Amino acid sequence: MPCTDPGAWRDSYSEVSSLLEGTTQLLCSLCTLLVENGHGSYIKQVDNLPGWWKQHQEDDRKRVALEQKQKKQDEKKKRALAKLSPKERELLGVWED
């Protein structure tokens, strides 16, 4: 069932990128619902979907780990900046966000 997008001829990279992002989110949501409701075996019935799903889950795990690491670093930075006086922050050229 090779479906096509009737608006596949996009004018700009940002339009294509936006469409791809939305499609990825939709596919992720559908696969997640299938797995959460005990129907994950249906994923195996679609060509290329098991590989995509496995890679997508790995990419998500890496993204979440990176976001958590960044959040911890941001919290440490905020605590460190809180120890500085306004004059010290000014001298260093750093301000709290």
PASEBA-1860 file (N, C-alpha, C; in nm, 3 decimals):
! residues 97
1> MPCTDPGA> 0.083/-0.117/0.000/0.000/0.000/0.000/0.088/0.124/0.000 ~ 0.158/0.152/-0.107/0.240/0.274/-0.109/0.153/0.397/-0.127 ~ 0.130/0.465/-0.018/0.050/0.588/-0.022/0.140/0.706/-0.053 ~ 0.080/0.810/-0.104/0.154/0.932/-0.131/0.085/1.050/-0.067 ~ 0.159/1.152/-0.045/0.107/1.276/0.011/0.064/1.364/-0.106 ~ -0.064/1.405/-0.111/-0.107/1.487/-0.223/-0.034/1.621/-0.232 ~ 0.025/1.664/-0.123/0.099/1.790/-0.124/0.248/1.767/-0.120 ~ 0.292/1.654/-0.177/0.433/1.615/-0.167/0.527/1.716/-0.230
9> WRDSYSEV> 0.480/1.794/-0.323/0.567/1.891/-0.389/0.568/2.019/-0.308 ~ 0.650/2.020/-0.206/0.659/2.135/-0.117/0.754/2.239/-0.176 ~ 0.731/2.361/-0.138/0.812/2.471/-0.190/0.940/2.495/-0.112 ~ 0.943/2.452/0.013/1.061/2.486/0.092/1.101/2.371/0.183 ~ 1.227/2.376/0.224/1.281/2.277/0.316/1.203/2.279/0.447 ~ 1.168/2.397/0.495/1.099/2.406/0.624/0.961/2.340/0.618 ~ 0.894/2.348/0.504/0.764/2.281/0.490/0.781/2.130/0.494 ~ 0.881/2.079/0.424/0.907/1.935/0.422/0.950/1.888/0.560
17> SSLLEGTT> 1.036/1.965/0.623/1.084/1.931/0.757/0.969/1.928/0.857 ~ 0.881/2.025/0.849/0.765/2.031/0.938/0.673/1.911/0.915 ~ 0.651/1.877/0.790/0.567/1.761/0.757/0.629/1.633/0.810 ~ 0.759/1.618/0.792/0.828/1.499/0.840/0.822/1.489/0.993 ~ 0.840/1.601/1.060/0.834/1.603/1.207/0.696/1.559/1.254 ~ 0.592/1.613/1.192/0.456/1.577/1.230/0.426/1.430/1.202 ~ 0.473/1.379/1.090/0.452/1.240/1.055/0.526/1.148/1.152 ~ 0.647/1.186/1.189/0.724/1.107/1.286/0.652/1.102/1.420
25> QLLCSLCT> 0.601/1.216/1.466/0.529/1.220/1.593/0.403/1.133/1.588 ~ 0.334/1.138/1.476/0.213/1.057/1.459/0.247/0.909/1.461 ~ 0.348/0.869/1.386/0.388/0.729/1.381/0.436/0.680/1.517 ~ 0.511/0.762/1.587/0.558/0.727/1.721/0.439/0.706/1.815 ~ 0.343/0.797/1.810/0.224/0.785/1.895/0.147/0.657/1.865 ~ 0.131/0.626/1.738/0.058/0.505/1.700/0.131/0.379/1.746 ~ 0.260/0.374/1.726/0.338/0.257/1.770/0.334/0.244/1.922 ~ 0.345/0.356/1.991/0.339/0.354/2.138/0.205/0.300/2.186
33> LLVENGHG> 0.096/0.346/2.126/-0.037/0.297/2.163/-0.051/0.148/2.136 ~ 0.000/0.102/2.023/-0.006/-0.041/1.992/0.066/-0.122/2.099 ~ 0.187/-0.080/2.134/0.266/-0.152/2.234/0.199/-0.147/2.370 ~ 0.154/-0.029/2.411/0.092/-0.013/2.544/-0.038/-0.091/2.558 ~ -0.104/-0.119/2.447/-0.231/-0.191/2.453/-0.218/-0.337/2.411 ~ -0.095/-0.387/2.413/-0.072/-0.528/2.388/-0.080/-0.571/2.242 ~ -0.068/-0.475/2.151/-0.077/-0.507/2.009/0.052/-0.475/1.933 ~ 0.163/-0.479/2.003/0.291/-0.447/1.943/0.329/-0.540/1.828
41> SYIKQVDN> 0.270/-0.658/1.826/0.301/-0.753/1.718/0.256/-0.700/1.582 ~ 0.160/-0.608/1.580/0.116/-0.550/1.453/0.228/-0.470/1.386 ~ 0.318/-0.417/1.465/0.430/-0.339/1.410/0.513/-0.426/1.316 ~ 0.527/-0.553/1.350/0.608/-0.645/1.269/0.546/-0.674/1.133 ~ 0.420/-0.642/1.117/0.350/-0.675/0.993/0.370/-0.570/0.884 ~ 0.436/-0.461/0.916/0.456/-0.354/0.818/0.604/-0.348/0.781 ~ 0.631/-0.358/0.652/0.771/-0.354/0.605/0.842/-0.231/0.660 ~ 0.963/-0.251/0.706/1.052/-0.144/0.754/1.009/-0.081/0.886
49> LPGWWKQH> 0.888/-0.106/0.932/0.844/-0.042/1.056/0.916/-0.095/1.179 ~ 0.940/-0.226/1.192/1.013/-0.272/1.311/1.151/-0.207/1.325 ~ 1.222/-0.195/1.215/1.355/-0.133/1.219/1.346/0.014/1.254 ~ 1.248/0.083/1.194/1.230/0.225/1.222/1.195/0.242/1.370 ~ 1.103/0.160/1.421/1.057/0.172/1.559/1.171/0.148/1.657 ~ 1.251/0.045/1.631/1.365/0.015/1.718/1.462/0.133/1.720 ~ 1.496/0.187/1.603/1.588/0.300/1.594/1.528/0.424/1.660 ~ 1.400/0.446/1.639/1.333/0.564/1.697/1.336/0.557/1.850
57> QEDDRKRV> 1.310/0.439/1.905/1.315/0.423/2.050/1.456/0.449/2.104 ~ 1.557/0.400/2.034/1.695/0.423/2.076/1.729/0.572/2.068 ~ 1.688/0.636/1.959/1.711/0.780/1.944/1.642/0.857/2.057 ~ 1.520/0.816/2.093/1.447/0.882/2.201/1.519/0.864/2.334 ~ 1.569/0.743/2.360/1.643/0.720/2.485/1.765/0.811/2.493 ~ 1.837/0.823/2.382/1.955/0.909/2.379/1.916/1.055/2.398 ~ 1.808/1.098/2.334/1.761/1.237/2.346/1.722/1.268/2.490 ~ 1.648/1.177/2.553/1.604/1.198/2.692/1.725/1.203/2.785
65> ALEQKQKK> 1.821/1.115/2.765/1.943/1.115/2.849/2.018/1.246/2.833 ~ 2.029/1.294/2.710/2.098/1.421/2.684/2.024/1.538/2.748 ~ 1.891/1.537/2.738/1.811/1.643/2.800/1.827/1.643/2.951 ~ 1.829/1.523/3.012/1.847/1.513/3.157/1.985/1.563/3.199 ~ 2.086/1.528/3.120/2.222/1.574/3.150/2.229/1.726/3.141 ~ 2.169/1.784/3.037/2.169/1.929/3.019/2.094/1.998/3.133 ~ 1.984/1.939/3.176/1.906/1.996/3.286/1.989/1.999/3.415 ~ 2.061/1.890/3.441/2.147/1.885/3.560/2.257/1.990/3.552
73> QDEKKKRA> 2.318/2.005/3.434/2.422/2.106/3.416/2.365/2.246/3.435 ~ 2.247/2.270/3.382/2.183/2.401/3.398/2.155/2.432/3.545 ~ 2.111/2.329/3.619/2.083/2.347/3.762/2.212/2.377/3.839 ~ 2.320/2.307/3.805/2.450/2.332/3.870/2.498/2.473/3.839 ~ 2.483/2.514/3.716/2.525/2.648/3.677/2.444/2.754/3.752 ~ 2.314/2.732/3.764/2.229/2.827/3.833/2.269/2.838/3.981 ~ 2.298/2.722/4.043/2.341/2.724/4.184/2.474/2.797/4.199 ~ 2.566/2.773/4.105/2.697/2.838/4.111/2.682/2.989/4.093
81> LAKLSPKE> 2.598/3.030/3.997/2.578/3.173/3.974/2.510/3.241/4.093 ~ 2.426/3.166/4.163/2.356/3.223/4.279/2.453/3.257/4.391 ~ 2.569/3.194/4.391/2.670/3.220/4.494/2.748/3.348/4.466 ~ 2.740/3.397/4.343/2.814/3.518/4.305/2.732/3.643/4.334 ~ 2.801/3.748/4.364/2.735/3.876/4.382/2.703/3.934/4.245 ~ 2.611/4.030/4.240/2.583/4.094/4.110/2.709/4.153/4.047 ~ 2.797/4.209/4.128/2.921/4.267/4.076/3.011/4.158/4.016 ~ 3.020/4.044/4.083/3.101/3.933/4.031/3.044/3.881/3.899
89> RELLGVWE> 2.912/3.869/3.892/2.849/3.823/3.767/2.875/3.923/3.655 ~ 2.869/4.052/3.689/2.894/4.156/3.589/3.039/4.147/3.539 ~ 3.132/4.129/3.630/3.273/4.119/3.593/3.301/3.997/3.504 ~ 3.229/3.890/3.531/3.247/3.769/3.450/3.166/3.774/3.321 ~ 3.075/3.868/3.312/2.992/3.878/3.192/2.884/3.773/3.186 ~ 2.838/3.728/3.304/2.730/3.628/3.308/2.614/3.681/3.389 ~ 2.496/3.649/3.344/2.374/3.689/3.412/2.285/3.568/3.424 ~ 2.201/3.567/3.522/2.105/3.458/3.537/1.995/3.476/3.434
97> D> 1.949/3.364/3.381/1.840/3.370/3.281/1.707/3.382/3.348
END
